[in-house]
Amino acid sequence: MKQLLASLLALGLVAGPLTATPAEAQRRSDQGEARKEMRAGNILRAREIENRVLPMMGDAEYLGFDYDSTAMAYRLKFIKKGRVLYVDVDARTGRILRRSR
């Protein structure tokens, strides 16, 4: 019985990471697409975008970014006074497309 339990547990640890939710799969796909587009010179690097946007956000805490390959845009996420703020930026030009308030 212990061997069966140990085998099932081991299988769960091995098989668990192999399955991804659709959102995780899309995120991985978008990250790969971003790398491909950056290498081709079609979009700006995330660091370039961050260097442009972060100084404009004052005392908001930067939480990170996502890349949307369909829109070719970065979405930077911030929090300020308990409120989440998003800044969407065109990955090709660095132009701010919209800011949530």
Secondary structure, 3 states (H helix, E strand, C coil): CHHHHHHHHHHHHHHHHHCCCHHHHHHHHHHHHHHHHHHCCCCCCHHHHHHHHHHHHCCCEEEEEEEECCCCEEEEEEEECCEEEEEEEECCCCCEEEECC
